[in-house]
């Protein structure tokens, strides 16, 4: 299983794919306003997924990342 996370300005989409690339499960929620809110919402969302046996994960975010401060620019 593979997990894809798309963090957008208005929503976050999680999608679980099989090893062959078939969409198995998806979940979305509004993008929280704070970083801690996002982390908490992602923890809740991944906990509630039925399929959790991930081999790999990919995360997409809009814009550039400030890794030192842990924020998107």
PDB file of N, CA, C, O and CB in Angstrom:
ATOM      1  N   UNK A   1       0.831  -1.178   0.000  1.00  0.00           N
ATOM      2  CA  UNK A   1       0.000   0.000   0.000  1.00  0.00           C
ATOM      3  C   UNK A   1       0.881   1.249   0.000  1.00  0.00           C
ATOM      4  O   UNK A   1       1.977   1.269   0.560  1.00  0.00           O
ATOM      5  CB  UNK A   1      -0.948  -0.006   1.209  1.00  0.00           C
ATOM      6  N   UNK A   2       0.362   2.277  -0.644  1.00  0.00           N
ATOM      7  CA  UNK A   2       1.045   3.565  -0.712  1.00  0.00           C
ATOM      8  C   UNK A   2       0.071   4.653  -0.270  1.00  0.00           C
ATOM      9  O   UNK A   2      -1.121   4.589  -0.569  1.00  0.00           O
ATOM     10  CB  UNK A   2       1.585   3.847  -2.153  1.00  0.00           C
ATOM     11  N   UNK A   3       0.590   5.654   0.447  1.00  0.00           N
ATOM     12  CA  UNK A   3      -0.228   6.758   0.911  1.00  0.00           C
ATOM     13  C   UNK A   3       0.200   8.031   0.197  1.00  0.00           C
ATOM     14  O   UNK A   3       1.387   8.356   0.159  1.00  0.00           O
ATOM     15  CB  UNK A   3      -0.121   6.922   2.444  1.00  0.00           C
ATOM     16  N   UNK A   4      -0.754   8.746  -0.364  1.00  0.00           N
ATOM     17  CA  UNK A   4      -0.497  10.047  -0.973  1.00  0.00           C
ATOM     18  C   UNK A   4      -1.282  11.087  -0.178  1.00  0.00           C
ATOM     19  O   UNK A   4      -2.459  10.891   0.127  1.00  0.00           O
ATOM     20  CB  UNK A   4      -0.899  10.065  -2.501  1.00  0.00           C
ATOM     21  N   UNK A   5      -0.616  12.199   0.154  1.00  0.00           N
ATOM     22  CA  UNK A   5      -1.249  13.284   0.904  1.00  0.00           C
ATOM     23  C   UNK A   5      -1.077  14.561   0.095  1.00  0.00           C
ATOM     24  O   UNK A   5       0.045  14.959  -0.219  1.00  0.00           O
ATOM     25  CB  UNK A   5      -0.632  13.434   2.348  1.00  0.00           C
ATOM     26  N   UNK A   6      -2.184  15.197  -0.239  1.00  0.00           N
ATOM     27  CA  UNK A   6      -2.161  16.455  -0.982  1.00  0.00           C
ATOM     28  C   UNK A   6      -2.689  17.551  -0.060  1.00  0.00           C
ATOM     29  O   UNK A   6      -3.885  17.612   0.222  1.00  0.00           O
ATOM     30  CB  UNK A   6      -3.014  16.361  -2.305  1.00  0.00           C
ATOM     31  N   UNK A   7      -1.792  18.412   0.406  1.00  0.00           N
ATOM     32  CA  UNK A   7      -2.173  19.510   1.290  1.00  0.00           C
ATOM     33  C   UNK A   7      -2.406  20.738   0.431  1.00  0.00           C
ATOM     34  O   UNK A   7      -1.472  21.285  -0.156  1.00  0.00           O
ATOM     35  CB  UNK A   7      -1.081  19.781   2.380  1.00  0.00           C
ATOM     36  N   UNK A   8      -3.638  21.161   0.360  1.00  0.00           N
ATOM     37  CA  UNK A   8      -3.990  22.325  -0.447  1.00  0.00           C
ATOM     38  C   UNK A   8      -4.411  23.494   0.423  1.00  0.00           C
ATOM     39  O   UNK A   8      -4.460  23.388   1.649  1.00  0.00           O
ATOM     40  CB  UNK A   8      -5.102  21.978  -1.423  1.00  0.00           C
ATOM     41  N   UNK A   9      -4.712  24.600  -0.219  1.00  0.00           N
ATOM     42  CA  UNK A   9      -5.097  25.812   0.500  1.00  0.00           C
ATOM     43  C   UNK A   9      -6.460  25.658   1.179  1.00  0.00           C
ATOM     44  O   UNK A   9      -6.702  26.268   2.221  1.00  0.00           O
ATOM     45  CB  UNK A   9      -5.124  27.002  -0.456  1.00  0.00           C
ATOM     46  N   UNK A  10      -7.344  24.855   0.604  1.00  0.00           N
ATOM     47  CA  UNK A  10      -8.688  24.723   1.172  1.00  0.00           C
ATOM     48  C   UNK A  10      -9.009  23.329   1.700  1.00  0.00           C
ATOM     49  O   UNK A  10      -9.880  23.178   2.556  1.00  0.00           O
ATOM     50  CB  UNK A  10      -9.699  25.094   0.142  1.00  0.00           C
ATOM     51  N   UNK A  11      -8.305  22.297   1.191  1.00  0.00           N
ATOM     52  CA  UNK A  11      -8.578  20.937   1.668  1.00  0.00           C
ATOM     53  C   UNK A  11      -7.315  20.089   1.640  1.00  0.00           C
ATOM     54  O   UNK A  11      -6.355  20.385   0.928  1.00  0.00           O
ATOM     55  CB  UNK A  11      -9.673  20.276   0.818  1.00  0.00           C
ATOM     56  N   UNK A  12      -7.347  19.030   2.434  1.00  0.00           N
ATOM     57  CA  UNK A  12      -6.288  18.024   2.464  1.00  0.00           C
ATOM     58  C   UNK A  12      -6.920  16.723   2.001  1.00  0.00           C
ATOM     59  O   UNK A  12      -7.987  16.335   2.478  1.00  0.00           O
ATOM     60  CB  UNK A  12      -5.637  17.883   3.904  1.00  0.00           C
ATOM     61  N   UNK A  13      -6.259  16.058   1.077  1.00  0.00           N
ATOM     62  CA  UNK A  13      -6.762  14.792   0.542  1.00  0.00           C
ATOM     63  C   UNK A  13      -5.745  13.697   0.818  1.00  0.00           C
ATOM     64  O   UNK A  13      -4.567  13.840   0.491  1.00  0.00           O
ATOM     65  CB  UNK A  13      -7.053  14.902  -0.982  1.00  0.00           C
ATOM     66  N   UNK A  14      -6.198  12.610   1.416  1.00  0.00           N
ATOM     67  CA  UNK A  14      -5.377  11.422   1.614  1.00  0.00           C
ATOM     68  C   UNK A  14      -5.912  10.346   0.693  1.00  0.00           C
ATOM     69  O   UNK A  14      -7.125  10.156   0.597  1.00  0.00           O
ATOM     70  CB  UNK A  14      -5.382  10.952   3.108  1.00  0.00           C
ATOM     71  N   UNK A  15      -5.027   9.643   0.019  1.00  0.00           N
ATOM     72  CA  UNK A  15      -5.433   8.556  -0.863  1.00  0.00           C
ATOM     73  C   UNK A  15      -4.514   7.365  -0.634  1.00  0.00           C
ATOM     74  O   UNK A  15      -3.293   7.511  -0.566  1.00  0.00           O
ATOM     75  CB  UNK A  15      -5.403   9.001  -2.353  1.00  0.00           C
ATOM     76  N   UNK A  16      -5.106   6.204  -0.517  1.00  0.00           N
ATOM     77  CA  UNK A  16      -4.359   4.963  -0.344  1.00  0.00           C
ATOM     78  C   UNK A  16      -4.457   4.185  -1.647  1.00  0.00           C
ATOM     79  O   UNK A  16      -5.543   3.984  -2.190  1.00  0.00           O
ATOM     80  CB  UNK A  16      -4.902   4.121   0.868  1.00  0.00           C
ATOM     81  N   UNK A  17      -3.295   3.749  -2.140  1.00  0.00           N
ATOM     82  CA  UNK A  17      -3.225   2.990  -3.387  1.00  0.00           C
ATOM     83  C   UNK A  17      -2.636   1.616  -3.132  1.00  0.00           C
ATOM     84  O   UNK A  17      -1.781   1.448  -2.262  1.00  0.00           O
ATOM     85  CB  UNK A  17      -2.392   3.741  -4.438  1.00  0.00           C
ATOM     86  N   UNK A  18      -3.099   0.629  -3.900  1.00  0.00           N
ATOM     87  CA  UNK A  18      -2.529  -0.713  -3.826  1.00  0.00           C
ATOM     88  C   UNK A  18      -1.169  -0.714  -4.509  1.00  0.00           C
ATOM     89  O   UNK A  18      -0.787   0.265  -5.151  1.00  0.00           O
ATOM     90  CB  UNK A  18      -3.475  -1.759  -4.478  1.00  0.00           C
ATOM     91  N   UNK A  19      -0.454  -1.796  -4.370  1.00  0.00           N
ATOM     92  CA  UNK A  19       0.861  -1.929  -5.015  1.00  0.00           C
ATOM     93  C   UNK A  19       0.769  -1.839  -6.534  1.00  0.00           C
ATOM     94  O   UNK A  19       1.749  -1.502  -7.198  1.00  0.00           O
ATOM     95  CB  UNK A  19       1.508  -3.252  -4.622  1.00  0.00           C
ATOM     96  N   UNK A  20      -0.400  -2.138  -7.085  1.00  0.00           N
ATOM     97  CA  UNK A  20      -0.587  -2.054  -8.535  1.00  0.00           C
ATOM     98  C   UNK A  20      -1.096  -0.674  -8.980  1.00  0.00           C
ATOM     99  O   UNK A  20      -1.298  -0.439 -10.171  1.00  0.00           O
ATOM    100  CB  UNK A  20      -1.563  -3.134  -8.992  1.00  0.00           C
ATOM    101  N   UNK A  21      -1.302   0.237  -8.014  1.00  0.00           N
ATOM    102  CA  UNK A  21      -1.720   1.594  -8.356  1.00  0.00           C
ATOM    103  C   UNK A  21      -3.213   1.846  -8.318  1.00  0.00           C
ATOM    104  O   UNK A  21      -3.667   2.923  -8.703  1.00  0.00           O
ATOM    105  CB  UNK A  21      -1.232   1.921  -9.689  1.00  0.00           C
ATOM    106  N   UNK A  22      -3.983   0.871  -7.859  1.00  0.00           N
ATOM    107  CA  UNK A  22      -5.441   1.031  -7.777  1.00  0.00           C
ATOM    108  C   UNK A  22      -5.792   1.826  -6.519  1.00  0.00           C
ATOM    109  O   UNK A  22      -5.268   1.560  -5.437  1.00  0.00           O
ATOM    110  CB  UNK A  22      -6.159  -0.362  -7.768  1.00  0.00           C
ATOM    111  N   UNK A  23      -6.695   2.815  -6.678  1.00  0.00           N
ATOM    112  CA  UNK A  23      -7.178   3.585  -5.540  1.00  0.00           C
ATOM    113  C   UNK A  23      -8.000   2.672  -4.637  1.00  0.00           C
ATOM    114  O   UNK A  23      -8.981   2.070  -5.073  1.00  0.00           O
ATOM    115  CB  UNK A  23      -8.019   4.807  -6.007  1.00  0.00           C
ATOM    116  N   UNK A  24      -7.592   2.578  -3.385  1.00  0.00           N
ATOM    117  CA  UNK A  24      -8.248   1.689  -2.440  1.00  0.00           C
ATOM    118  C   UNK A  24      -9.144   2.463  -1.474  1.00  0.00           C
ATOM    119  O   UNK A  24     -10.219   1.997  -1.097  1.00  0.00           O
ATOM    120  CB  UNK A  24      -7.210   0.890  -1.665  1.00  0.00           C
ATOM    121  N   UNK A  25      -8.687   3.647  -1.082  1.00  0.00           N
ATOM    122  CA  UNK A  25      -9.414   4.422  -0.080  1.00  0.00           C
ATOM    123  C   UNK A  25      -8.999   5.886  -0.184  1.00  0.00           C
ATOM    124  O   UNK A  25      -7.867   6.191  -0.556  1.00  0.00           O
ATOM    125  CB  UNK A  25      -9.149   3.872   1.353  1.00  0.00           C
ATOM    126  N   UNK A  26      -9.916   6.785   0.146  1.00  0.00           N
ATOM    127  CA  UNK A  26      -9.555   8.202   0.193  1.00  0.00           C
ATOM    128  C   UNK A  26     -10.336   8.903   1.299  1.00  0.00           C
ATOM    129  O   UNK A  26     -11.404   8.452   1.713  1.00  0.00           O
ATOM    130  CB  UNK A  26      -9.822   8.882  -1.169  1.00  0.00           C
ATOM    131  N   UNK A  27      -9.778  10.013   1.766  1.00  0.00           N
ATOM    132  CA  UNK A  27     -10.385  10.777   2.846  1.00  0.00           C
ATOM    133  C   UNK A  27      -9.958  12.225   2.665  1.00  0.00           C
ATOM    134  O   UNK A  27      -8.809  12.496   2.316  1.00  0.00           O
ATOM    135  CB  UNK A  27      -9.969  10.224   4.259  1.00  0.00           C
ATOM    136  N   UNK A  28     -10.888  13.165   2.902  1.00  0.00           N
ATOM    137  CA  UNK A  28     -10.508  14.570   2.798  1.00  0.00           C
ATOM    138  C   UNK A  28     -11.107  15.361   3.940  1.00  0.00           C
ATOM    139  O   UNK A  28     -12.123  14.987   4.526  1.00  0.00           O
ATOM    140  CB  UNK A  28     -10.951  15.157   1.455  1.00  0.00           C
ATOM    141  N   UNK A  29     -10.435  16.486   4.241  1.00  0.00           N
ATOM    142  CA  UNK A  29     -10.910  17.378   5.296  1.00  0.00           C
ATOM    143  C   UNK A  29     -10.428  18.786   4.982  1.00  0.00           C
ATOM    144  O   UNK A  29      -9.447  18.956   4.259  1.00  0.00           O
ATOM    145  CB  UNK A  29     -10.411  16.914   6.704  1.00  0.00           C
ATOM    146  N   UNK A  30     -11.107  19.803   5.519  1.00  0.00           N
ATOM    147  CA  UNK A  30     -10.678  21.189   5.290  1.00  0.00           C
ATOM    148  C   UNK A  30      -9.277  21.427   5.873  1.00  0.00           C
ATOM    149  O   UNK A  30      -8.949  20.900   6.936  1.00  0.00           O
ATOM    150  CB  UNK A  30     -11.694  22.180   5.916  1.00  0.00           C
ATOM    151  N   UNK A  31      -8.470  22.207   5.189  1.00  0.00           N
ATOM    152  CA  UNK A  31      -7.124  22.504   5.667  1.00  0.00           C
ATOM    153  C   UNK A  31      -7.206  23.372   6.925  1.00  0.00           C
ATOM    154  O   UNK A  31      -7.773  24.464   6.889  1.00  0.00           O
ATOM    155  CB  UNK A  31      -6.291  23.213   4.564  1.00  0.00           C
ATOM    156  N   UNK A  32      -6.646  22.892   8.029  1.00  0.00           N
ATOM    157  CA  UNK A  32      -6.636  23.691   9.256  1.00  0.00           C
ATOM    158  C   UNK A  32      -5.804  24.966   9.074  1.00  0.00           C
ATOM    159  O   UNK A  32      -4.925  25.031   8.214  1.00  0.00           O
ATOM    160  CB  UNK A  32      -6.083  22.859  10.431  1.00  0.00           C
ATOM    161  N   UNK A  33      -6.093  25.961   9.885  1.00  0.00           N
ATOM    162  CA  UNK A  33      -5.414  27.259   9.781  1.00  0.00           C
ATOM    163  C   UNK A  33      -4.021  27.253  10.403  1.00  0.00           C
ATOM    164  O   UNK A  33      -3.185  28.077  10.032  1.00  0.00           O
ATOM    165  CB  UNK A  33      -6.253  28.329  10.440  1.00  0.00           C
ATOM    166  N   UNK A  34      -3.751  26.339  11.346  1.00  0.00           N
ATOM    167  CA  UNK A  34      -2.446  26.324  12.022  1.00  0.00           C
ATOM    168  C   UNK A  34      -1.693  25.037  11.714  1.00  0.00           C
ATOM    169  O   UNK A  34      -2.280  24.028  11.321  1.00  0.00           O
ATOM    170  CB  UNK A  34      -2.623  26.480  13.545  1.00  0.00           C
ATOM    171  N   UNK A  35      -0.384  25.098  11.902  1.00  0.00           N
ATOM    172  CA  UNK A  35       0.462  23.918  11.686  1.00  0.00           C
ATOM    173  C   UNK A  35       0.071  22.803  12.654  1.00  0.00           C
ATOM    174  O   UNK A  35      -0.087  21.652  12.247  1.00  0.00           O
ATOM    175  CB  UNK A  35       1.958  24.278  11.859  1.00  0.00           C
ATOM    176  N   UNK A  36      -0.085  23.146  13.938  1.00  0.00           N
ATOM    177  CA  UNK A  36      -0.451  22.133  14.919  1.00  0.00           C
ATOM    178  C   UNK A  36      -1.821  21.539  14.610  1.00  0.00           C
ATOM    179  O   UNK A  36      -2.044  20.347  14.820  1.00  0.00           O
ATOM    180  CB  UNK A  36      -0.440  22.729  16.326  1.00  0.00           C
ATOM    181  N   UNK A  37      -2.736  22.366  14.114  1.00  0.00           N
ATOM    182  CA  UNK A  37      -4.043  21.865  13.707  1.00  0.00           C
ATOM    183  C   UNK A  37      -3.930  20.877  12.558  1.00  0.00           C
ATOM    184  O   UNK A  37      -4.643  19.875  12.516  1.00  0.00           O
ATOM    185  CB  UNK A  37      -4.949  23.017  13.312  1.00  0.00           C
ATOM    186  N   UNK A  38      -3.023  21.168  11.619  1.00  0.00           N
ATOM    187  CA  UNK A  38      -2.794  20.260  10.490  1.00  0.00           C
ATOM    188  C   UNK A  38      -2.212  18.942  10.973  1.00  0.00           C
ATOM    189  O   UNK A  38      -2.670  17.876  10.565  1.00  0.00           O
ATOM    190  CB  UNK A  38      -1.857  20.903   9.456  1.00  0.00           C
ATOM    191  N   UNK A  39      -1.210  19.004  11.835  1.00  0.00           N
ATOM    192  CA  UNK A  39      -0.593  17.782  12.356  1.00  0.00           C
ATOM    193  C   UNK A  39      -1.638  16.936  13.079  1.00  0.00           C
ATOM    194  O   UNK A  39      -1.694  15.721  12.888  1.00  0.00           O
ATOM    195  CB  UNK A  39       0.581  18.123  13.309  1.00  0.00           C
ATOM    196  N   UNK A  40      -2.448  17.563  13.893  1.00  0.00           N
ATOM    197  CA  UNK A  40      -3.487  16.850  14.635  1.00  0.00           C
ATOM    198  C   UNK A  40      -4.515  16.222  13.696  1.00  0.00           C
ATOM    199  O   UNK A  40      -4.908  15.069  13.878  1.00  0.00           O
ATOM    200  CB  UNK A  40      -4.183  17.797  15.611  1.00  0.00           C
ATOM    201  N   UNK A  41      -4.946  16.983  12.697  1.00  0.00           N
ATOM    202  CA  UNK A  41      -5.929  16.473  11.737  1.00  0.00           C
ATOM    203  C   UNK A  41      -5.352  15.314  10.916  1.00  0.00           C
ATOM    204  O   UNK A  41      -6.066  14.355  10.624  1.00  0.00           O
ATOM    205  CB  UNK A  41      -6.396  17.603  10.800  1.00  0.00           C
ATOM    206  N   UNK A  42      -4.084  15.390  10.544  1.00  0.00           N
ATOM    207  CA  UNK A  42      -3.447  14.294   9.810  1.00  0.00           C
ATOM    208  C   UNK A  42      -3.339  13.043  10.677  1.00  0.00           C
ATOM    209  O   UNK A  42      -3.555  11.930  10.197  1.00  0.00           O
ATOM    210  CB  UNK A  42      -2.055  14.716   9.319  1.00  0.00           C
ATOM    211  N   UNK A  43      -3.009  13.225  11.945  1.00  0.00           N
ATOM    212  CA  UNK A  43      -2.954  12.073  12.860  1.00  0.00           C
ATOM    213  C   UNK A  43      -4.326  11.411  12.960  1.00  0.00           C
ATOM    214  O   UNK A  43      -4.440  10.187  12.889  1.00  0.00           O
ATOM    215  CB  UNK A  43      -2.466  12.511  14.267  1.00  0.00           C
ATOM    216  N   UNK A  44      -5.361  12.223  13.126  1.00  0.00           N
ATOM    217  CA  UNK A  44      -6.717  11.681  13.215  1.00  0.00           C
ATOM    218  C   UNK A  44      -7.111  10.966  11.925  1.00  0.00           C
ATOM    219  O   UNK A  44      -7.680   9.875  11.961  1.00  0.00           O
ATOM    220  CB  UNK A  44      -7.719  12.799  13.522  1.00  0.00           C
ATOM    221  N   UNK A  45      -6.806  11.586  10.789  1.00  0.00           N
ATOM    222  CA  UNK A  45      -7.189  11.015   9.497  1.00  0.00           C
ATOM    223  C   UNK A  45      -6.490   9.688   9.244  1.00  0.00           C
ATOM    224  O   UNK A  45      -7.128   8.728   8.813  1.00  0.00           O
ATOM    225  CB  UNK A  45      -6.869  11.992   8.372  1.00  0.00           C
ATOM    226  N   UNK A  46      -5.185   9.618   9.505  1.00  0.00           N
ATOM    227  CA  UNK A  46      -4.469   8.364   9.255  1.00  0.00           C
ATOM    228  C   UNK A  46      -4.904   7.280  10.227  1.00  0.00           C
ATOM    229  O   UNK A  46      -4.926   6.103   9.868  1.00  0.00           O
ATOM    230  CB  UNK A  46      -2.959   8.580   9.359  1.00  0.00           C
ATOM    231  N   UNK A  47      -5.249   7.656  11.447  1.00  0.00           N
ATOM    232  CA  UNK A  47      -5.749   6.685  12.421  1.00  0.00           C
ATOM    233  C   UNK A  47      -7.064   6.077  11.948  1.00  0.00           C
ATOM    234  O   UNK A  47      -7.323   4.897  12.181  1.00  0.00           O
ATOM    235  CB  UNK A  47      -5.935   7.346  13.797  1.00  0.00           C
ATOM    236  N   UNK A  48      -7.893   6.875  11.286  1.00  0.00           N
ATOM    237  CA  UNK A  48      -9.204   6.415  10.845  1.00  0.00           C
ATOM    238  C   UNK A  48      -9.198   5.695   9.504  1.00  0.00           C
ATOM    239  O   UNK A  48     -10.234   5.175   9.090  1.00  0.00           O
ATOM    240  CB  UNK A  48     -10.127   7.568  10.768  1.00  0.00           C
ATOM    241  N   UNK A  49      -8.061   5.650   8.814  1.00  0.00           N
ATOM    242  CA  UNK A  49      -7.998   4.902   7.559  1.00  0.00           C
ATOM    243  C   UNK A  49      -8.116   3.409   7.840  1.00  0.00           C
ATOM    244  O   UNK A  49      -7.575   2.917   8.830  1.00  0.00           O
ATOM    245  CB  UNK A  49      -6.684   5.208   6.801  1.00  0.00           C
ATOM    246  N   UNK A  50      -8.809   2.702   6.987  1.00  0.00           N
ATOM    247  CA  UNK A  50      -8.926   1.251   7.143  1.00  0.00           C
ATOM    248  C   UNK A  50      -7.630   0.546   6.750  1.00  0.00           C
ATOM    249  O   UNK A  50      -7.256  -0.456   7.359  1.00  0.00           O
ATOM    250  CB  UNK A  50     -10.090   0.716   6.298  1.00  0.00           C
ATOM    251  N   UNK A  51      -6.944   1.071   5.731  1.00  0.00           N
ATOM    252  CA  UNK A  51      -5.716   0.469   5.215  1.00  0.00           C
ATOM    253  C   UNK A  51      -4.523   1.260   5.731  1.00  0.00           C
ATOM    254  O   UNK A  51      -4.357   2.434   5.400  1.00  0.00           O
ATOM    255  CB  UNK A  51      -5.719   0.429   3.658  1.00  0.00           C
ATOM    256  N   UNK A  52      -3.687   0.605   6.551  1.00  0.00           N
ATOM    257  CA  UNK A  52      -2.575   1.309   7.179  1.00  0.00           C
ATOM    258  C   UNK A  52      -1.216   0.662   6.924  1.00  0.00           C
ATOM    259  O   UNK A  52      -0.213   1.097   7.489  1.00  0.00           O
ATOM    260  CB  UNK A  52      -2.810   1.396   8.649  1.00  0.00           C
ATOM    261  N   UNK A  53      -1.172  -0.344   6.103  1.00  0.00           N
ATOM    262  CA  UNK A  53       0.068  -1.072   5.861  1.00  0.00           C
ATOM    263  C   UNK A  53       0.841  -0.418   4.706  1.00  0.00           C
ATOM    264  O   UNK A  53       0.976  -1.003   3.631  1.00  0.00           O
ATOM    265  CB  UNK A  53      -0.227  -2.565   5.547  1.00  0.00           C
ATOM    266  N   UNK A  54       1.348   0.809   4.942  1.00  0.00           N
ATOM    267  CA  UNK A  54       2.002   1.580   3.885  1.00  0.00           C
ATOM    268  C   UNK A  54       3.466   1.169   3.723  1.00  0.00           C
ATOM    269  O   UNK A  54       4.178   0.949   4.703  1.00  0.00           O
ATOM    270  CB  UNK A  54       1.908   3.080   4.185  1.00  0.00           C
ATOM    271  N   UNK A  55       3.892   1.073   2.477  1.00  0.00           N
ATOM    272  CA  UNK A  55       5.302   0.858   2.168  1.00  0.00           C
ATOM    273  C   UNK A  55       6.001   2.198   1.957  1.00  0.00           C
ATOM    274  O   UNK A  55       7.174   2.365   2.293  1.00  0.00           O
ATOM    275  CB  UNK A  55       5.458  -0.035   0.916  1.00  0.00           C
ATOM    276  N   UNK A  56       5.267   3.135   1.402  1.00  0.00           N
ATOM    277  CA  UNK A  56       5.809   4.454   1.077  1.00  0.00           C
ATOM    278  C   UNK A  56       4.703   5.489   1.208  1.00  0.00           C
ATOM    279  O   UNK A  56       3.515   5.169   1.203  1.00  0.00           O
ATOM    280  CB  UNK A  56       6.418   4.475  -0.356  1.00  0.00           C
ATOM    281  N   UNK A  57       5.138   6.756   1.327  1.00  0.00           N
ATOM    282  CA  UNK A  57       4.188   7.865   1.370  1.00  0.00           C
ATOM    283  C   UNK A  57       4.772   9.037   0.601  1.00  0.00           C
ATOM    284  O   UNK A  57       5.988   9.216   0.547  1.00  0.00           O
ATOM    285  CB  UNK A  57       3.859   8.273   2.836  1.00  0.00           C
ATOM    286  N   UNK A  58       3.898   9.828   0.010  1.00  0.00           N
ATOM    287  CA  UNK A  58       4.299  11.044  -0.702  1.00  0.00           C
ATOM    288  C   UNK A  58       3.384  12.170  -0.230  1.00  0.00           C
ATOM    289  O   UNK A  58       2.182  11.978  -0.047  1.00  0.00           O
ATOM    290  CB  UNK A  58       4.220  10.857  -2.273  1.00  0.00           C
ATOM    291  N   UNK A  59       3.982  13.354  -0.037  1.00  0.00           N
ATOM    292  CA  UNK A  59       3.215  14.511   0.429  1.00  0.00           C
ATOM    293  C   UNK A  59       3.457  15.676  -0.519  1.00  0.00           C
ATOM    294  O   UNK A  59       4.603  15.991  -0.839  1.00  0.00           O
ATOM    295  CB  UNK A  59       3.604  14.896   1.891  1.00  0.00           C
ATOM    296  N   UNK A  60       2.385  16.314  -0.968  1.00  0.00           N
ATOM    297  CA  UNK A  60       2.484  17.485  -1.837  1.00  0.00           C
ATOM    298  C   UNK A  60       1.929  18.691  -1.079  1.00  0.00           C
ATOM    299  O   UNK A  60       0.886  18.611  -0.431  1.00  0.00           O
ATOM    300  CB  UNK A  60       1.711  17.260  -3.189  1.00  0.00           C
ATOM    301  N   UNK A  61       2.646  19.802  -1.176  1.00  0.00           N
ATOM    302  CA  UNK A  61       2.203  21.046  -0.543  1.00  0.00           C
ATOM    303  C   UNK A  61       2.316  22.180  -1.553  1.00  0.00           C
ATOM    304  O   UNK A  61       3.159  22.126  -2.447  1.00  0.00           O
ATOM    305  CB  UNK A  61       3.041  21.360   0.737  1.00  0.00           C
ATOM    306  N   UNK A  62       1.475  23.209  -1.422  1.00  0.00           N
ATOM    307  CA  UNK A  62       1.571  24.343  -2.345  1.00  0.00           C
ATOM    308  C   UNK A  62       2.742  25.246  -1.965  1.00  0.00           C
ATOM    309  O   UNK A  62       2.995  25.469  -0.781  1.00  0.00           O
ATOM    310  CB  UNK A  62       0.256  25.150  -2.353  1.00  0.00           C
ATOM    311  N   UNK A  63       3.438  25.753  -2.938  1.00  0.00           N
ATOM    312  CA  UNK A  63       4.515  26.719  -2.666  1.00  0.00           C
ATOM    313  C   UNK A  63       5.789  26.073  -2.157  1.00  0.00           C
ATOM    314  O   UNK A  63       6.010  24.870  -2.301  1.00  0.00           O
ATOM    315  CB  UNK A  63       4.049  27.734  -1.663  1.00  0.00           C
ATOM    316  N   UNK A  64       6.620  26.916  -1.557  1.00  0.00           N
ATOM    317  CA  UNK A  64       7.917  26.458  -1.033  1.00  0.00           C
ATOM    318  C   UNK A  64       7.795  26.112   0.446  1.00  0.00           C
ATOM    319  O   UNK A  64       6.865  26.538   1.131  1.00  0.00           O
ATOM    320  CB  UNK A  64       9.010  27.539  -1.241  1.00  0.00           C
ATOM    321  N   UNK A  65       8.762  25.326   0.918  1.00  0.00           N
ATOM    322  CA  UNK A  65       8.795  24.940   2.330  1.00  0.00           C
ATOM    323  C   UNK A  65       9.955  25.627   3.038  1.00  0.00           C
ATOM    324  O   UNK A  65      11.055  25.728   2.494  1.00  0.00           O
ATOM    325  CB  UNK A  65       8.912  23.408   2.474  1.00  0.00           C
ATOM    326  N   UNK A  66       9.703  26.093   4.239  1.00  0.00           N
ATOM    327  CA  UNK A  66      10.740  26.586   5.137  1.00  0.00           C
ATOM    328  C   UNK A  66      10.968  25.483   6.148  1.00  0.00           C
ATOM    329  O   UNK A  66      10.299  25.435   7.180  1.00  0.00           O
ATOM    330  CB  UNK A  66      10.339  27.954   5.831  1.00  0.00           C
ATOM    331  N   UNK A  67      11.914  24.594   5.860  1.00  0.00           N
ATOM    332  CA  UNK A  67      12.130  23.419   6.718  1.00  0.00           C
ATOM    333  C   UNK A  67      12.653  23.814   8.099  1.00  0.00           C
ATOM    334  O   UNK A  67      12.356  23.148   9.090  1.00  0.00           O
ATOM    335  CB  UNK A  67      13.112  22.451   6.050  1.00  0.00           C
ATOM    336  N   UNK A  68      13.419  24.879   8.164  1.00  0.00           N
ATOM    337  CA  UNK A  68      13.966  25.322   9.448  1.00  0.00           C
ATOM    338  C   UNK A  68      12.844  25.675  10.423  1.00  0.00           C
ATOM    339  O   UNK A  68      12.904  25.314  11.598  1.00  0.00           O
ATOM    340  CB  UNK A  68      14.895  26.534   9.247  1.00  0.00           C
ATOM    341  N   UNK A  69      11.831  26.374   9.941  1.00  0.00           N
ATOM    342  CA  UNK A  69      10.730  26.793  10.783  1.00  0.00           C
ATOM    343  C   UNK A  69       9.488  25.898  10.668  1.00  0.00           C
ATOM    344  O   UNK A  69       8.500  26.104  11.373  1.00  0.00           O
ATOM    345  CB  UNK A  69      10.365  28.198  10.445  1.00  0.00           C
ATOM    346  N   UNK A  70       9.549  24.905   9.774  1.00  0.00           N
ATOM    347  CA  UNK A  70       8.452  23.962   9.638  1.00  0.00           C
ATOM    348  C   UNK A  70       7.179  24.548   9.070  1.00  0.00           C
ATOM    349  O   UNK A  70       6.082  24.197   9.505  1.00  0.00           O
ATOM    350  CB  UNK A  70       8.159  23.370  10.941  1.00  0.00           C
ATOM    351  N   UNK A  71       7.316  25.450   8.092  1.00  0.00           N
ATOM    352  CA  UNK A  71       6.128  26.084   7.523  1.00  0.00           C
ATOM    353  C   UNK A  71       6.214  26.125   5.995  1.00  0.00           C
ATOM    354  O   UNK A  71       7.295  26.035   5.412  1.00  0.00           O
ATOM    355  CB  UNK A  71       5.957  27.508   8.087  1.00  0.00           C
ATOM    356  N   UNK A  72       5.063  26.262   5.375  1.00  0.00           N
ATOM    357  CA  UNK A  72       4.995  26.515   3.933  1.00  0.00           C
ATOM    358  C   UNK A  72       4.994  28.010   3.703  1.00  0.00           C
ATOM    359  O   UNK A  72       4.401  28.773   4.466  1.00  0.00           O
ATOM    360  CB  UNK A  72       3.734  25.860   3.297  1.00  0.00           C
ATOM    361  N   UNK A  73       5.670  28.418   2.638  1.00  0.00           N
ATOM    362  CA  UNK A  73       5.768  29.855   2.332  1.00  0.00           C
ATOM    363  C   UNK A  73       4.823  30.181   1.191  1.00  0.00           C
ATOM    364  O   UNK A  73       4.742  31.335   0.768  1.00  0.00           O
ATOM    365  CB  UNK A  73       7.232  30.260   1.966  1.00  0.00           C
TER     366      UNK A  73
END
